[in-house]
């Protein structure tokens, strides 16, 4: 694998969630540990996040959110299928339940996604080079078609398809979470054709489910990358393995670093969730900035970059 050049996009998700998340992500970027960020435009600190991205030239894309907090589209804030009885989005699992029961209006989904792209442009001064989904809503049935249409309409080239090599052999993931991850994986497989038809692209490899929160470690990240590359080059087309090894492989590593949220600051309208208040965010931050991780990238010919460098 020596000749293989690897371009690694380390994306800090949930930029804009709260001031302490923003600070943690910026600290990671300045340490060379995160190379790209994904902005929650309905986050309580979104405007601040956009300013920080501009100040430090942090490559930024859109983390489309249909599951946590409040919509940004004015019309949908009062009376819409996207809201529960408390007037907020249905939540990570609630969204999936409402969708499976046929309760969500896809034209409202499209309206909200477009409103988020427009707000992103207002906050940053440009369209997002990449756009993915908070809690992986963008690969869900029906939503995937609308999502692809919005990307194509705005000419947004890149997204995320969360199919993680080696996920099935990660014994440390508790069964309930593994069930969720396997659902995300299945939805992702079913999304590939849709995104391809709309001319949307994504990195060769996705990593991030097996390395989230307390499960993140330097060795976990290394082995996830190595496993993925081995699997990818084995599957690579071409007459010989040699041609596969002399090409560039692109990887996105999804991460959630930050300093823990302190309520009531943070969130997307409802206050911060448990994961945001937990030490797991700080654990990710501390792991990502470890010098041995950085030196590993260098010795393995892994170059950190953002979507606009692909």
Secondary structure, 3 states (H helix, E strand, C coil): CCCCEEEEEEEEEEECCCHHHHHHHHHHHHCCCCCEEEECCCCCCHHHHHHHHHHHCCCEEEEECCCCCCCCCHHHHCCCCCECCCCCECCHHHHHHHHHCCCCCHHHHHHHHHHHHHHHHHHHCCCCCEEEEHHHHHHCCCHHHHHHHHHHHHCCCECCCCCECCHHHCCCCCHHHHHHHHHHHHHHHCCHHHHHHCCCECCCEEECCCCCHHHCCHHHHHHHHHHHHHHHHHHCCCCCHHHHHCCEEEEEEEECCCCCCCCCCCCCCCCCCHHHHCCHHHHHHHHHCCHHHHHHHHHCCEEECCHHHC
